[in-house]
Amino acid sequence: YPKACPLAEGVGKTVREAGRAFKESDCSTQMFSIVQKIYLEVASSTELFSCSLLDEDDVAAASTTLHDGLADTSTFTAAGFFLGADVVSGTTYKGGKSAYSRSMLGLGYPLYGRTDSTSSDLSTTETTDAYMDMFFDQFLEDFYGHFGYSATDSPMTKEYVIGKVKLYFASRILANEELNNLVNTDLTLALGSIIFTFLYLAYHTESIFVAAVSIWQVCMSLLLAMFVYRIVFNITYFRQLHILLVFVILGIGADNVFVFSDAWKEHAAVSARDPNKKNDEKNLADRIAFAWHHSMSAVFNTTLTTAVAFGASITSPIMPIMTLGYYGALLVICNYALLVSFTPCVFAVHETYNKWTTCPNVFGFCCKRKTTETSPVEPDAENPTSKDSSPSVNDDEHTSKILRKYILPTLSKKPVAVIGVLILVAWGVTNFFFAAQLSSPKETLKMFGDDHMVTLATNLASDGYAAGAGSDYATMKLSFGLSGINRDVEPYVDSWKPHEFYGVPVYDSSFDLTTADAQTFLRNICDELAEKKCTEEACQPYGTLVMPGDGTMSCFINDFYTWTGGVVYEGDEFLQKLEEFRAETTPSATEVGESTWKKSIGFVGGKLHFVIIEAQLTLKAGEADSIKEPVKDLLDAWVDAKVAAAPGGMKSIIHTVPDEWSFLITTKSVLTGMFTGFAICFPVVFVVLLCATGNIRVSFMAVIAIIFVVGNVLGYCWMAGWSLGITESIAAIIVIGLAVDYVIHLGHMYLEAGVRENISERDLRWKYSMRMMGGTVVAGAITTLGAGLVMQFCQIQFFKQMSTLIIMTIVYSIIYAMIAFMGTLLLIGPEGDQGDIGKFMMALYRRIRGQAKVRTVQC
C-alpha cells in the first residue's frame, strides 16, 4: 500500500529531530510479508515495488524451500509463521504443500493527510488519533473498493476472493472500529423494545395516553438515575454495557404499571356493583387511594429486591461491573419513585378525559375492550362462611380469558399441581447438576459472529498455522527490585478512569545487584528460564516455558558479561560499567523487549533501583483462562522457589504477563463477585419477602423458587455449550432481580386474600391470587420477553447472549412462579395464620415473659 509502510529502526526519532517529511527511504522491509519474502528471494526490490509477475517455476522453488524449513527445528518457527498447520503434527513436518499462507503488514506511516512531520504534529493523543482516523478511513475505502464493496455494505461479513484464493484479514484497530460501529447499531434496537412495550401497554391499559406517558416515565427514570449517578455519586464511567439496562427497565417499568392498572380496574369492578358509588370526584379520589394502597406495597417489595440484586454487584472489584450495579439499582429506585408520584396522576387524567385518551378504533388490536362484570364466586357449599369474592379484574380478551377458561382450571386441580411441582423439581435438580459442570471459559470472550471476518481471521491466525509471529505469543516480564505500587500520591488514581494514572513504583531499598553472588544468581535465572520445561497444554508443541531459538529472551546480564569479556565487577565499579553498557549498547534479542536498555536497567536519579528480564513464552496471547491459568501457576511456584533461594539483595521478584494475567484475574474476580452476589442477594431477598408477606412459609417457598430459576438458567448455559464467563456471571445477578418479581406478586396476593376478603382456605387463597395477579405477571413477562427478543437481532454476540439469558430467565420465572410456587401453595400453603411471623413472635414473647414470671415466683 503506497501510503503506508513500517519505519526502519530509529527513523521516527530522526525525522522528528530533523523536522523533515518522511521519505520512501525511511521504510523498512515488510518482514512478515509472504509476497515480499518470495519476491526478494527470486527477484529484486525493483520488481517487488513494480509488482511484476514472477515466473511460476521460481515461485514453486521458493515454496519448496519454505516448506523445507519446517523440517529443521532451527528454522521451524520462521517457516511455520507463513505455512498452515495442515502440514505439521506438533513440530514435525508431515510433507506436502500447505493450503494456507499469510502476511502481517505494518501500516500507518507516513500518515495519510499529513503534510509535514514536525514534532507538534503528533504532540497529543488527539492529533495522533485524527491522523490515524484519516489514514484508515482512506485505506478501508480503497481496500473495500478494490473488491467492489463499500462501508455501507457490511463489508466485514462479505467474502473476499481473488481467483482461487480466499482472503481473510484482521487488525486490532479495524476490530475496535468495527466493534464500536456494531455496538452503536445494536443499541438502536432499544427503540424496537420501546415500541413493543408501548403497544402492549396500550393494549393492556386500553389507553394510548397511559402507554405513552408510561414509556416517557421509563425514559425519565433513565435520566433521573443518570443525574444521581453522575452528580450525586460523582461516577463518570458510563459505557454501552450500562445501556443494556434499557431492555431490563422497560420490562420492570411496564410490570409496575400493570400492577397499578389492575388495582385501578379492581376498584372500578367493585364500584360497578355498588349502586351508591357515583362517578364523581370523591369516587375518583377513592379510586386513586385504593389503587395506590393496593399496588404500591407489592411494587415496593419487587423494587427493593431487584435493587438489592443489582446492588450486590457494587461489591465487585471490577469497576465496570460495580458501576453497572450502581446504575441498575438507581434505575429501579428512580422508576419506583416516578411510579408512586406520577402514575396515579396519569390514570386520573385518563379517567377524567377517557374520551380523548382511550385507544381509538383504528388500533383494533388495542382499542377499548368490552368489560365483563363478574359477580362474586358463590361460597363453598361445605364452607358457607368462606369468601372468594374476588372479581376478575383482568378482563383482557386474550390473556385473562385464556387464564380463566383454560389455564387456571387446569392448574387448580391438585393432581395437576403435584405432577407439575414434581416435574419442575426434577428438571431443576437436573439443571443444578448441569450448572455444577460449568467451568472457566475455554476461549476468549467472543464479540463477533462466527461468520464475521474478525472471527474467521482471528481463529485462522490462532490455530491455522504451524507457528506464530512474535506478537502472537505472550511476553513475560521478570522484575527485580520492585516491591509494589503506591497509588496514594497525587494526582491520585481516579477510580472511574484508572488508566490515566496508575500510581508510582515502590522500590525495594534492600535491592543490590553489585555483588558477585547477586549477578551469578541473575545469570542462573536467565539460563534456567531458557531451559524451563512445561508440560501444560499452552506450552505445546514446544514443551518449554520460553519459546526456543535465538532472540526470544532479553537478559541484559548475559549481554553485559559478553560486553565486559567475562570480567566480573562489583560495587560502584559495577554500577559505573553498567551505566556505560546501558548507554552504549542495544539488546541482542530481536523477538522480545525494547530497542534500548532504558526500561530494562532502571537507573533512577543516578541509582540502580530495578532491572527487568523479558522472555517470549510459548503461551499464545489471548488464550482462554483455563489454558493460561496453569502456566501462571507454574510461574508462581517457580518464582516463589527463586525468592526463597535468592541472595539478600534479590528477594523482590515479580513476574507479570501484561494483558494475560490482568484479564485472568479480572475473570476470576467476576466469578467471585457472582458468588458474593448470591451470598448477598438470597438472604436479603428472604428478609424482604419475610417483611413483605409476614409469613415465613411463603417466604421460604418463594426463595426456593428463585433459587431453582437461577439454577435452571445456569444449567441452560451448560447445555448451550457456554462456560462460566463474564457474560454469564453478570447475567446471573440480573437473573435474581428479574426472577423475584413474579413470586413476590403472587405470594403477596395469596396472603392478601386473608387480609382483604378474610379467606383462610389455601385453595380459595390460591384462586384469589391467580385471579387478581395472574394476568398481571403474565403481562409483565410478555413485555420483558418482548424487549429481550428484540436483542436477538443484535450483531454483537455479547448482547445476543445477554438477550438469550434474559429470555430464559423470564420463561423459567413465569413457569416456576405459576406452576411450582403456586402449585406448592395450593398443596401445602399456609391457611389462616399458619406461618405468620407476627403471631409467632408474639407467642414467643409471651412464652418468654411467662417463663420469666415463673422463675420470679420460684425465687
Secondary structure, 3 states (H helix, E strand, C coil): CCCCECECCCHHHHHHHHCCCCCHHHECCCCECHHHHHHHHHCCHHHHHHCCCCCHHHHHHHHHHHHHHHHCCCCHHHHHCCCEHHHEECCEECCCCCCCCCCECCCCECCCCCCCCCHHHHCCHHHHHHHHHHHHHHHHHHHHHHCCCCHHHCHHHCCEEECCEEECCCCHHHHHHHHHHHHHHHHCCHHHHHHHHHHHHHHHHCEHHHHHHHHHHHHHHHHHHHHHHHHHCCCCCCCHHHHCHHHHHHHHHHHHHHHHHHHHHHHHHHHHCCCCCCCCHHHHHHHHHHHHHHHHHHHHHHHHHHHHHHHHHHHCCCHHHHHHHHHHHHHHHHHHHHHHHHHHHHHHHHHHCHHHHECCCCCCCCCCCCCCCCCCCCCCCCCCCCCCCCCCCCCCCCHHHHHHHHHHHHHCCHHHHHHHHHHHHHHHHHHHHHHHCCCCCCCCCCCCCCCCHHHHHHHHHHHCECCCCHHHEEEEEEEECEEEEECCCCCCCCCCCCCCCCCEEEECCCCCCCCHHHHHHHHHHHHHHHHCECCCHHHCCCCECECCCCCCEECHHHHHHHHCCCCCCCHHHHHHHHHHHHHHCCCCCCCCCCCCCCCCEEEECCEEEEEEEEEEEEEECCCCHHHHHHHHHHHHHHHHHHHHHCCHHHCCEEEECCCHHHHHHHHHHHHHHHHHHHHHHHHHHHHHHHHHHCEHHHHHHHHHHHHHHHHHHHHHHHHCCCCCCHHHHHHHHHHHHHHHHHHHHHHHHHHHHHHHHCCCCHHHHHHHHHHHHHHHHHHHHHHHHHHHHHHHHCCCHHHHHHHHHHHHHHHHHHHHHHHHHHHHHHHHCCCCCCCEHHHHHHHHHHHHHHHHHHHHHHC
